[in-house]
Amino acid sequence: MTRHLHVVPDEPPQPREVVATPDWPPVAIPGRPGWYRHCIDGQQVDLPHNQDPRAPT
């Protein structure tokens, strides 16, 4: 019989920060339903929608 060992870390891994990148669509923010992170003029901006505010209307 083969047994497998599972290594359990002392602490769970820390979540990575959500980063929006230029020329890609907004990224949904985990834990904040309906909020999206946008990259606007090189800045990370959180908005309650996934529409590009710079897009022509």
PDBQT receptor file of N, H, CA, C and O in Angstrom, charges set to zero:
ATOM      1  N   MET A   1       0.852  -1.176   0.000  1.00  0.00    +0.000 N 
ATOM      2  CA  MET A   1       0.000   0.000   0.000  1.00  0.00    +0.000 C 
ATOM      3  C   MET A   1       0.894   1.234   0.000  1.00  0.00    +0.000 C 
ATOM      4  O   MET A   1       1.827   1.343   0.796  1.00  0.00    +0.000 OA
ATOM      5  N   THR A   2       0.597   2.150  -0.896  1.00  0.00    +0.000 N 
ATOM      6  H   THR A   2      -0.161   2.061  -1.542  1.00  0.00    +0.000 HD
ATOM      7  CA  THR A   2       1.368   3.384  -0.992  1.00  0.00    +0.000 C 
ATOM      8  C   THR A   2       0.634   4.487  -0.246  1.00  0.00    +0.000 C 
ATOM      9  O   THR A   2      -0.568   4.682  -0.423  1.00  0.00    +0.000 OA
ATOM     10  N   ARG A   3       1.366   5.195   0.581  1.00  0.00    +0.000 N 
ATOM     11  H   ARG A   3       2.343   5.036   0.725  1.00  0.00    +0.000 HD
ATOM     12  CA  ARG A   3       0.783   6.331   1.307  1.00  0.00    +0.000 C 
ATOM     13  C   ARG A   3       1.419   7.606   0.799  1.00  0.00    +0.000 C 
ATOM     14  O   ARG A   3       2.604   7.639   0.471  1.00  0.00    +0.000 OA
ATOM     15  N   HIS A   4       0.621   8.651   0.739  1.00  0.00    +0.000 N 
ATOM     16  H   HIS A   4      -0.342   8.624   1.006  1.00  0.00    +0.000 HD
ATOM     17  CA  HIS A   4       1.114   9.948   0.284  1.00  0.00    +0.000 C 
ATOM     18  C   HIS A   4       1.116  10.912   1.446  1.00  0.00    +0.000 C 
ATOM     19  O   HIS A   4       0.174  10.962   2.235  1.00  0.00    +0.000 OA
ATOM     20  N   LEU A   5       2.174  11.667   1.538  1.00  0.00    +0.000 N 
ATOM     21  H   LEU A   5       2.939  11.626   0.897  1.00  0.00    +0.000 HD
ATOM     22  CA  LEU A   5       2.265  12.690   2.568  1.00  0.00    +0.000 C 
ATOM     23  C   LEU A   5       1.857  14.031   1.981  1.00  0.00    +0.000 C 
ATOM     24  O   LEU A   5       2.209  14.353   0.847  1.00  0.00    +0.000 OA
ATOM     25  N   HIS A   6       1.125  14.797   2.743  1.00  0.00    +0.000 N 
ATOM     26  H   HIS A   6       0.839  14.536   3.664  1.00  0.00    +0.000 HD
ATOM     27  CA  HIS A   6       0.728  16.134   2.338  1.00  0.00    +0.000 C 
ATOM     28  C   HIS A   6       1.354  17.129   3.308  1.00  0.00    +0.000 C 
ATOM     29  O   HIS A   6       1.161  17.037   4.520  1.00  0.00    +0.000 OA
ATOM     30  N   VAL A   7       2.098  18.072   2.766  1.00  0.00    +0.000 N 
ATOM     31  H   VAL A   7       2.255  18.147   1.781  1.00  0.00    +0.000 HD
ATOM     32  CA  VAL A   7       2.721  19.100   3.585  1.00  0.00    +0.000 C 
ATOM     33  C   VAL A   7       1.719  20.244   3.733  1.00  0.00    +0.000 C 
ATOM     34  O   VAL A   7       1.220  20.782   2.745  1.00  0.00    +0.000 OA
ATOM     35  N   VAL A   8       1.437  20.601   4.978  1.00  0.00    +0.000 N 
ATOM     36  H   VAL A   8       1.842  20.164   5.781  1.00  0.00    +0.000 HD
ATOM     37  CA  VAL A   8       0.507  21.685   5.259  1.00  0.00    +0.000 C 
ATOM     38  C   VAL A   8       1.306  22.857   5.806  1.00  0.00    +0.000 C 
ATOM     39  O   VAL A   8       1.989  22.720   6.821  1.00  0.00    +0.000 OA
ATOM     40  N   PRO A   9       1.229  24.020   5.139  1.00  0.00    +0.000 N 
ATOM     41  CA  PRO A   9       1.993  25.168   5.637  1.00  0.00    +0.000 C 
ATOM     42  C   PRO A   9       1.449  25.654   6.973  1.00  0.00    +0.000 C 
ATOM     43  O   PRO A   9       0.285  25.431   7.306  1.00  0.00    +0.000 OA
ATOM     44  N   ASP A  10       2.315  26.325   7.733  1.00  0.00    +0.000 N 
ATOM     45  H   ASP A  10       3.260  26.506   7.462  1.00  0.00    +0.000 HD
ATOM     46  CA  ASP A  10       1.901  26.859   9.030  1.00  0.00    +0.000 C 
ATOM     47  C   ASP A  10       0.804  27.904   8.867  1.00  0.00    +0.000 C 
ATOM     48  O   ASP A  10      -0.124  27.970   9.674  1.00  0.00    +0.000 OA
ATOM     49  N   GLU A  11       0.914  28.724   7.813  1.00  0.00    +0.000 N 
ATOM     50  H   GLU A  11       1.667  28.670   7.158  1.00  0.00    +0.000 HD
ATOM     51  CA  GLU A  11      -0.072  29.763   7.547  1.00  0.00    +0.000 C 
ATOM     52  C   GLU A  11      -0.551  29.631   6.111  1.00  0.00    +0.000 C 
ATOM     53  O   GLU A  11       0.219  29.239   5.234  1.00  0.00    +0.000 OA
ATOM     54  N   PRO A  12      -1.800  29.952   5.867  1.00  0.00    +0.000 N 
ATOM     55  CA  PRO A  12      -2.266  29.911   4.473  1.00  0.00    +0.000 C 
ATOM     56  C   PRO A  12      -1.570  30.996   3.657  1.00  0.00    +0.000 C 
ATOM     57  O   PRO A  12      -1.156  32.013   4.213  1.00  0.00    +0.000 OA
ATOM     58  N   PRO A  13      -1.436  30.793   2.354  1.00  0.00    +0.000 N 
ATOM     59  CA  PRO A  13      -0.770  31.818   1.544  1.00  0.00    +0.000 C 
ATOM     60  C   PRO A  13      -1.578  33.111   1.532  1.00  0.00    +0.000 C 
ATOM     61  O   PRO A  13      -2.808  33.097   1.567  1.00  0.00    +0.000 OA
ATOM     62  N   GLN A  14      -0.860  34.218   1.482  1.00  0.00    +0.000 N 
ATOM     63  H   GLN A  14       0.139  34.229   1.454  1.00  0.00    +0.000 HD
ATOM     64  CA  GLN A  14      -1.516  35.519   1.442  1.00  0.00    +0.000 C 
ATOM     65  C   GLN A  14      -2.056  35.756   0.036  1.00  0.00    +0.000 C 
ATOM     66  O   GLN A  14      -1.391  35.425  -0.946  1.00  0.00    +0.000 OA
ATOM     67  N   PRO A  15      -3.247  36.322  -0.070  1.00  0.00    +0.000 N 
ATOM     68  CA  PRO A  15      -3.783  36.589  -1.405  1.00  0.00    +0.000 C 
ATOM     69  C   PRO A  15      -2.972  37.675  -2.113  1.00  0.00    +0.000 C 
ATOM     70  O   PRO A  15      -2.442  38.593  -1.487  1.00  0.00    +0.000 OA
ATOM     71  N   ARG A  16      -2.894  37.541  -3.427  1.00  0.00    +0.000 N 
ATOM     72  H   ARG A  16      -3.325  36.795  -3.936  1.00  0.00    +0.000 HD
ATOM     73  CA  ARG A  16      -2.186  38.550  -4.203  1.00  0.00    +0.000 C 
ATOM     74  C   ARG A  16      -3.132  39.703  -4.514  1.00  0.00    +0.000 C 
ATOM     75  O   ARG A  16      -4.332  39.500  -4.704  1.00  0.00    +0.000 OA
ATOM     76  N   GLU A  17      -2.591  40.895  -4.564  1.00  0.00    +0.000 N 
ATOM     77  H   GLU A  17      -1.616  41.059  -4.410  1.00  0.00    +0.000 HD
ATOM     78  CA  GLU A  17      -3.396  42.061  -4.886  1.00  0.00    +0.000 C 
ATOM     79  C   GLU A  17      -3.805  41.998  -6.353  1.00  0.00    +0.000 C 
ATOM     80  O   GLU A  17      -3.008  41.638  -7.219  1.00  0.00    +0.000 OA
ATOM     81  N   VAL A  18      -5.049  42.350  -6.615  1.00  0.00    +0.000 N 
ATOM     82  H   VAL A  18      -5.697  42.643  -5.912  1.00  0.00    +0.000 HD
ATOM     83  CA  VAL A  18      -5.551  42.392  -7.984  1.00  0.00    +0.000 C 
ATOM     84  C   VAL A  18      -4.984  43.627  -8.663  1.00  0.00    +0.000 C 
ATOM     85  O   VAL A  18      -5.094  44.736  -8.141  1.00  0.00    +0.000 OA
ATOM     86  N   VAL A  19      -4.377  43.435  -9.828  1.00  0.00    +0.000 N 
ATOM     87  H   VAL A  19      -4.288  42.534 -10.253  1.00  0.00    +0.000 HD
ATOM     88  CA  VAL A  19      -3.763  44.546 -10.551  1.00  0.00    +0.000 C 
ATOM     89  C   VAL A  19      -4.341  44.596 -11.964  1.00  0.00    +0.000 C 
ATOM     90  O   VAL A  19      -4.278  43.620 -12.712  1.00  0.00    +0.000 OA
ATOM     91  N   ALA A  20      -4.903  45.747 -12.313  1.00  0.00    +0.000 N 
ATOM     92  H   ALA A  20      -4.955  46.540 -11.706  1.00  0.00    +0.000 HD
ATOM     93  CA  ALA A  20      -5.375  45.966 -13.676  1.00  0.00    +0.000 C 
ATOM     94  C   ALA A  20      -4.206  46.428 -14.528  1.00  0.00    +0.000 C 
ATOM     95  O   ALA A  20      -3.316  47.128 -14.045  1.00  0.00    +0.000 OA
ATOM     96  N   THR A  21      -4.210  46.033 -15.801  1.00  0.00    +0.000 N 
ATOM     97  H   THR A  21      -4.933  45.465 -16.193  1.00  0.00    +0.000 HD
ATOM     98  CA  THR A  21      -3.114  46.409 -16.685  1.00  0.00    +0.000 C 
ATOM     99  C   THR A  21      -3.650  47.195 -17.880  1.00  0.00    +0.000 C 
ATOM    100  O   THR A  21      -4.798  47.010 -18.282  1.00  0.00    +0.000 OA
ATOM    101  N   PRO A  22      -2.833  48.058 -18.439  1.00  0.00    +0.000 N 
ATOM    102  CA  PRO A  22      -3.265  48.845 -19.592  1.00  0.00    +0.000 C 
ATOM    103  C   PRO A  22      -3.662  47.939 -20.758  1.00  0.00    +0.000 C 
ATOM    104  O   PRO A  22      -3.081  46.872 -20.957  1.00  0.00    +0.000 OA
ATOM    105  N   ASP A  23      -4.658  48.380 -21.520  1.00  0.00    +0.000 N 
ATOM    106  H   ASP A  23      -5.130  49.247 -21.359  1.00  0.00    +0.000 HD
ATOM    107  CA  ASP A  23      -5.129  47.672 -22.724  1.00  0.00    +0.000 C 
ATOM    108  C   ASP A  23      -5.786  46.328 -22.447  1.00  0.00    +0.000 C 
ATOM    109  O   ASP A  23      -5.986  45.542 -23.373  1.00  0.00    +0.000 OA
ATOM    110  N   TRP A  24      -6.124  46.048 -21.202  1.00  0.00    +0.000 N 
ATOM    111  H   TRP A  24      -5.961  46.687 -20.449  1.00  0.00    +0.000 HD
ATOM    112  CA  TRP A  24      -6.875  44.841 -20.853  1.00  0.00    +0.000 C 
ATOM    113  C   TRP A  24      -8.160  45.270 -20.170  1.00  0.00    +0.000 C 
ATOM    114  O   TRP A  24      -8.233  46.372 -19.628  1.00  0.00    +0.000 OA
ATOM    115  N   PRO A  25      -9.184  44.406 -20.188  1.00  0.00    +0.000 N 
ATOM    116  CA  PRO A  25     -10.435  44.788 -19.529  1.00  0.00    +0.000 C 
ATOM    117  C   PRO A  25     -10.265  44.888 -18.019  1.00  0.00    +0.000 C 
ATOM    118  O   PRO A  25      -9.301  44.361 -17.465  1.00  0.00    +0.000 OA
ATOM    119  N   PRO A  26     -11.207  45.569 -17.345  1.00  0.00    +0.000 N 
ATOM    120  CA  PRO A  26     -11.142  45.673 -15.882  1.00  0.00    +0.000 C 
ATOM    121  C   PRO A  26     -11.172  44.290 -15.225  1.00  0.00    +0.000 C 
ATOM    122  O   PRO A  26     -11.672  43.327 -15.807  1.00  0.00    +0.000 OA
ATOM    123  N   VAL A  27     -10.634  44.206 -14.016  1.00  0.00    +0.000 N 
ATOM    124  H   VAL A  27     -10.228  44.988 -13.543  1.00  0.00    +0.000 HD
ATOM    125  CA  VAL A  27     -10.538  42.952 -13.278  1.00  0.00    +0.000 C 
ATOM    126  C   VAL A  27     -11.509  42.994 -12.100  1.00  0.00    +0.000 C 
ATOM    127  O   VAL A  27     -11.529  43.965 -11.343  1.00  0.00    +0.000 OA
ATOM    128  N   ALA A  28     -12.322  41.930 -11.943  1.00  0.00    +0.000 N 
ATOM    129  H   ALA A  28     -12.305  41.141 -12.557  1.00  0.00    +0.000 HD
ATOM    130  CA  ALA A  28     -13.235  41.853 -10.797  1.00  0.00    +0.000 C 
ATOM    131  C   ALA A  28     -12.419  41.742  -9.519  1.00  0.00    +0.000 C 
ATOM    132  O   ALA A  28     -11.410  41.038  -9.479  1.00  0.00    +0.000 OA
ATOM    133  N   ILE A  29     -12.854  42.436  -8.476  1.00  0.00    +0.000 N 
ATOM    134  H   ILE A  29     -13.674  43.008  -8.508  1.00  0.00    +0.000 HD
ATOM    135  CA  ILE A  29     -12.133  42.442  -7.208  1.00  0.00    +0.000 C 
ATOM    136  C   ILE A  29     -12.742  41.382  -6.293  1.00  0.00    +0.000 C 
ATOM    137  O   ILE A  29     -13.923  41.468  -5.956  1.00  0.00    +0.000 OA
ATOM    138  N   PRO A  30     -11.958  40.385  -5.884  1.00  0.00    +0.000 N 
ATOM    139  CA  PRO A  30     -12.478  39.362  -4.984  1.00  0.00    +0.000 C 
ATOM    140  C   PRO A  30     -12.952  39.976  -3.667  1.00  0.00    +0.000 C 
ATOM    141  O   PRO A  30     -12.283  40.843  -3.106  1.00  0.00    +0.000 OA
ATOM    142  N   GLY A  31     -14.095  39.529  -3.181  1.00  0.00    +0.000 N 
ATOM    143  H   GLY A  31     -14.639  38.825  -3.636  1.00  0.00    +0.000 HD
ATOM    144  CA  GLY A  31     -14.619  40.017  -1.909  1.00  0.00    +0.000 C 
ATOM    145  C   GLY A  31     -15.398  41.311  -2.022  1.00  0.00    +0.000 C 
ATOM    146  O   GLY A  31     -15.954  41.780  -1.028  1.00  0.00    +0.000 OA
ATOM    147  N   ARG A  32     -15.454  41.899  -3.200  1.00  0.00    +0.000 N 
ATOM    148  H   ARG A  32     -15.002  41.519  -4.007  1.00  0.00    +0.000 HD
ATOM    149  CA  ARG A  32     -16.226  43.134  -3.424  1.00  0.00    +0.000 C 
ATOM    150  C   ARG A  32     -17.106  42.937  -4.654  1.00  0.00    +0.000 C 
ATOM    151  O   ARG A  32     -16.778  43.420  -5.738  1.00  0.00    +0.000 OA
ATOM    152  N   PRO A  33     -18.219  42.230  -4.490  1.00  0.00    +0.000 N 
ATOM    153  CA  PRO A  33     -19.073  41.941  -5.648  1.00  0.00    +0.000 C 
ATOM    154  C   PRO A  33     -19.490  43.217  -6.383  1.00  0.00    +0.000 C 
ATOM    155  O   PRO A  33     -19.905  44.198  -5.766  1.00  0.00    +0.000 OA
ATOM    156  N   GLY A  34     -19.373  43.184  -7.694  1.00  0.00    +0.000 N 
ATOM    157  H   GLY A  34     -19.035  42.388  -8.196  1.00  0.00    +0.000 HD
ATOM    158  CA  GLY A  34     -19.782  44.309  -8.513  1.00  0.00    +0.000 C 
ATOM    159  C   GLY A  34     -18.734  45.393  -8.687  1.00  0.00    +0.000 C 
ATOM    160  O   GLY A  34     -18.967  46.348  -9.428  1.00  0.00    +0.000 OA
ATOM    161  N   TRP A  35     -17.591  45.278  -8.031  1.00  0.00    +0.000 N 
ATOM    162  H   TRP A  35     -17.402  44.502  -7.429  1.00  0.00    +0.000 HD
ATOM    163  CA  TRP A  35     -16.526  46.285  -8.143  1.00  0.00    +0.000 C 
ATOM    164  C   TRP A  35     -15.418  45.744  -9.042  1.00  0.00    +0.000 C 
ATOM    165  O   TRP A  35     -15.101  44.554  -9.021  1.00  0.00    +0.000 OA
ATOM    166  N   TYR A  36     -14.840  46.646  -9.831  1.00  0.00    +0.000 N 
ATOM    167  H   TYR A  36     -15.097  47.612  -9.848  1.00  0.00    +0.000 HD
ATOM    168  CA  TYR A  36     -13.795  46.270 -10.762  1.00  0.00    +0.000 C 
ATOM    169  C   TYR A  36     -12.620  47.235 -10.652  1.00  0.00    +0.000 C 
ATOM    170  O   TYR A  36     -12.798  48.431 -10.423  1.00  0.00    +0.000 OA
ATOM    171  N   ARG A  37     -11.409  46.688 -10.820  1.00  0.00    +0.000 N 
ATOM    172  H   ARG A  37     -11.264  45.716 -11.006  1.00  0.00    +0.000 HD
ATOM    173  CA  ARG A  37     -10.209  47.508 -10.797  1.00  0.00    +0.000 C 
ATOM    174  C   ARG A  37      -9.845  47.853 -12.236  1.00  0.00    +0.000 C 
ATOM    175  O   ARG A  37      -9.715  46.972 -13.086  1.00  0.00    +0.000 OA
ATOM    176  N   HIS A  38      -9.682  49.142 -12.492  1.00  0.00    +0.000 N 
ATOM    177  H   HIS A  38      -9.788  49.857 -11.801  1.00  0.00    +0.000 HD
ATOM    178  CA  HIS A  38      -9.342  49.659 -13.807  1.00  0.00    +0.000 C 
ATOM    179  C   HIS A  38      -7.935  50.243 -13.753  1.00  0.00    +0.000 C 
ATOM    180  O   HIS A  38      -7.464  50.663 -12.697  1.00  0.00    +0.000 OA
ATOM    181  N   CYS A  39      -7.279  50.263 -14.896  1.00  0.00    +0.000 N 
ATOM    182  H   CYS A  39      -7.662  49.921 -15.755  1.00  0.00    +0.000 HD
ATOM    183  CA  CYS A  39      -6.001  50.959 -15.025  1.00  0.00    +0.000 C 
ATOM    184  C   CYS A  39      -6.276  52.201 -15.862  1.00  0.00    +0.000 C 
ATOM    185  O   CYS A  39      -6.410  52.116 -17.083  1.00  0.00    +0.000 OA
ATOM    186  N   ILE A  40      -6.360  53.357 -15.204  1.00  0.00    +0.000 N 
ATOM    187  H   ILE A  40      -6.251  53.426 -14.212  1.00  0.00    +0.000 HD
ATOM    188  CA  ILE A  40      -6.676  54.613 -15.873  1.00  0.00    +0.000 C 
ATOM    189  C   ILE A  40      -5.480  55.548 -15.723  1.00  0.00    +0.000 C 
ATOM    190  O   ILE A  40      -5.104  55.930 -14.614  1.00  0.00    +0.000 OA
ATOM    191  N   ASP A  41      -4.896  55.904 -16.854  1.00  0.00    +0.000 N 
ATOM    192  H   ASP A  41      -5.201  55.593 -17.754  1.00  0.00    +0.000 HD
ATOM    193  CA  ASP A  41      -3.715  56.775 -16.869  1.00  0.00    +0.000 C 
ATOM    194  C   ASP A  41      -2.615  56.259 -15.936  1.00  0.00    +0.000 C 
ATOM    195  O   ASP A  41      -1.962  57.037 -15.240  1.00  0.00    +0.000 OA
ATOM    196  N   GLY A  42      -2.419  54.933 -15.932  1.00  0.00    +0.000 N 
ATOM    197  H   GLY A  42      -2.949  54.301 -16.497  1.00  0.00    +0.000 HD
ATOM    198  CA  GLY A  42      -1.378  54.315 -15.123  1.00  0.00    +0.000 C 
ATOM    199  C   GLY A  42      -1.714  54.143 -13.657  1.00  0.00    +0.000 C 
ATOM    200  O   GLY A  42      -0.886  53.648 -12.892  1.00  0.00    +0.000 OA
ATOM    201  N   GLN A  43      -2.912  54.540 -13.245  1.00  0.00    +0.000 N 
ATOM    202  H   GLN A  43      -3.584  54.942 -13.866  1.00  0.00    +0.000 HD
ATOM    203  CA  GLN A  43      -3.322  54.433 -11.837  1.00  0.00    +0.000 C 
ATOM    204  C   GLN A  43      -4.331  53.303 -11.666  1.00  0.00    +0.000 C 
ATOM    205  O   GLN A  43      -5.141  53.045 -12.557  1.00  0.00    +0.000 OA
ATOM    206  N   GLN A  44      -4.280  52.635 -10.528  1.00  0.00    +0.000 N 
ATOM    207  H   GLN A  44      -3.623  52.844  -9.804  1.00  0.00    +0.000 HD
ATOM    208  CA  GLN A  44      -5.259  51.605 -10.191  1.00  0.00    +0.000 C 
ATOM    209  C   GLN A  44      -6.485  52.294  -9.584  1.00  0.00    +0.000 C 
ATOM    210  O   GLN A  44      -6.384  52.958  -8.552  1.00  0.00    +0.000 OA
ATOM    211  N   VAL A  45      -7.646  52.130 -10.233  1.00  0.00    +0.000 N 
ATOM    212  H   VAL A  45      -7.729  51.590 -11.071  1.00  0.00    +0.000 HD
ATOM    213  CA  VAL A  45      -8.867  52.799  -9.799  1.00  0.00    +0.000 C 
ATOM    214  C   VAL A  45      -9.964  51.757  -9.644  1.00  0.00    +0.000 C 
ATOM    215  O   VAL A  45     -10.210  50.976 -10.563  1.00  0.00    +0.000 OA
ATOM    216  N   ASP A  46     -10.636  51.735  -8.476  1.00  0.00    +0.000 N 
ATOM    217  H   ASP A  46     -10.436  52.369  -7.729  1.00  0.00    +0.000 HD
ATOM    218  CA  ASP A  46     -11.742  50.812  -8.235  1.00  0.00    +0.000 C 
ATOM    219  C   ASP A  46     -13.059  51.522  -8.511  1.00  0.00    +0.000 C 
ATOM    220  O   ASP A  46     -13.329  52.589  -7.960  1.00  0.00    +0.000 OA
ATOM    221  N   LEU A  47     -13.882  50.915  -9.380  1.00  0.00    +0.000 N 
ATOM    222  H   LEU A  47     -13.663  50.049  -9.828  1.00  0.00    +0.000 HD
ATOM    223  CA  LEU A  47     -15.162  51.493  -9.742  1.00  0.00    +0.000 C 
ATOM    224  C   LEU A  47     -16.264  50.439  -9.635  1.00  0.00    +0.000 C 
ATOM    225  O   LEU A  47     -15.989  49.249  -9.794  1.00  0.00    +0.000 OA
ATOM    226  N   PRO A  48     -17.513  50.854  -9.368  1.00  0.00    +0.000 N 
ATOM    227  CA  PRO A  48     -18.606  49.894  -9.195  1.00  0.00    +0.000 C 
ATOM    228  C   PRO A  48     -19.203  49.434 -10.529  1.00  0.00    +0.000 C 
ATOM    229  O   PRO A  48     -20.398  49.151 -10.600  1.00  0.00    +0.000 OA
ATOM    230  N   HIS A  49     -18.387  49.356 -11.584  1.00  0.00    +0.000 N 
ATOM    231  H   HIS A  49     -17.416  49.586 -11.526  1.00  0.00    +0.000 HD
ATOM    232  CA  HIS A  49     -18.838  48.853 -12.870  1.00  0.00    +0.000 C 
ATOM    233  C   HIS A  49     -17.624  48.412 -13.677  1.00  0.00    +0.000 C 
ATOM    234  O   HIS A  49     -16.485  48.714 -13.318  1.00  0.00    +0.000 OA
ATOM    235  N   ASN A  50     -17.876  47.697 -14.767  1.00  0.00    +0.000 N 
ATOM    236  H   ASN A  50     -18.801  47.451 -15.058  1.00  0.00    +0.000 HD
ATOM    237  CA  ASN A  50     -16.756  47.236 -15.570  1.00  0.00    +0.000 C 
ATOM    238  C   ASN A  50     -16.681  47.946 -16.920  1.00  0.00    +0.000 C 
ATOM    239  O   ASN A  50     -16.066  47.428 -17.852  1.00  0.00    +0.000 OA
ATOM    240  N   GLN A  51     -17.292  49.113 -17.038  1.00  0.00    +0.000 N 
ATOM    241  H   GLN A  51     -17.792  49.534 -16.281  1.00  0.00    +0.000 HD
ATOM    242  CA  GLN A  51     -17.236  49.897 -18.258  1.00  0.00    +0.000 C 
ATOM    243  C   GLN A  51     -16.041  50.839 -18.212  1.00  0.00    +0.000 C 
ATOM    244  O   GLN A  51     -15.749  51.428 -17.171  1.00  0.00    +0.000 OA
ATOM    245  N   ASP A  52     -15.365  50.977 -19.314  1.00  0.00    +0.000 N 
ATOM    246  H   ASP A  52     -15.602  50.498 -20.160  1.00  0.00    +0.000 HD
ATOM    247  CA  ASP A  52     -14.222  51.879 -19.384  1.00  0.00    +0.000 C 
ATOM    248  C   ASP A  52     -14.729  53.309 -19.396  1.00  0.00    +0.000 C 
ATOM    249  O   ASP A  52     -15.406  53.700 -20.346  1.00  0.00    +0.000 OA
ATOM    250  N   PRO A  53     -14.427  54.111 -18.369  1.00  0.00    +0.000 N 
ATOM    251  CA  PRO A  53     -14.951  55.474 -18.306  1.00  0.00    +0.000 C 
ATOM    252  C   PRO A  53     -14.375  56.383 -19.398  1.00  0.00    +0.000 C 
ATOM    253  O   PRO A  53     -14.914  57.461 -19.646  1.00  0.00    +0.000 OA
ATOM    254  N   ARG A  54     -13.293  55.960 -20.049  1.00  0.00    +0.000 N 
ATOM    255  H   ARG A  54     -12.856  55.084 -19.847  1.00  0.00    +0.000 HD
ATOM    256  CA  ARG A  54     -12.699  56.774 -21.111  1.00  0.00    +0.000 C 
ATOM    257  C   ARG A  54     -13.300  56.476 -22.466  1.00  0.00    +0.000 C 
ATOM    258  O   ARG A  54     -13.050  57.203 -23.427  1.00  0.00    +0.000 OA
ATOM    259  N   ALA A  55     -14.105  55.399 -22.564  1.00  0.00    +0.000 N 
ATOM    260  H   ALA A  55     -14.309  54.808 -21.784  1.00  0.00    +0.000 HD
ATOM    261  CA  ALA A  55     -14.693  55.005 -23.853  1.00  0.00    +0.000 C 
ATOM    262  C   ALA A  55     -15.701  56.053 -24.314  1.00  0.00    +0.000 C 
ATOM    263  O   ALA A  55     -16.449  56.598 -23.502  1.00  0.00    +0.000 OA
ATOM    264  N   PRO A  56     -15.721  56.335 -25.618  1.00  0.00    +0.000 N 
ATOM    265  CA  PRO A  56     -16.702  57.311 -26.120  1.00  0.00    +0.000 C 
ATOM    266  C   PRO A  56     -18.121  56.768 -25.968  1.00  0.00    +0.000 C 
ATOM    267  O   PRO A  56     -18.357  55.567 -26.100  1.00  0.00    +0.000 OA
ATOM    268  N   THR A  57     -19.042  57.655 -25.695  1.00  0.00    +0.000 N 
ATOM    269  H   THR A  57     -18.850  58.631 -25.588  1.00  0.00    +0.000 HD
ATOM    270  CA  THR A  57     -20.446  57.232 -25.508  1.00  0.00    +0.000 C 
ATOM    271  C   THR A  57     -21.292  57.559 -26.703  1.00  0.00    +0.000 C 
ATOM    272  O   THR A  57     -22.489  57.273 -26.710  1.00  0.00    +0.000 OA
TER     273      THR A  57
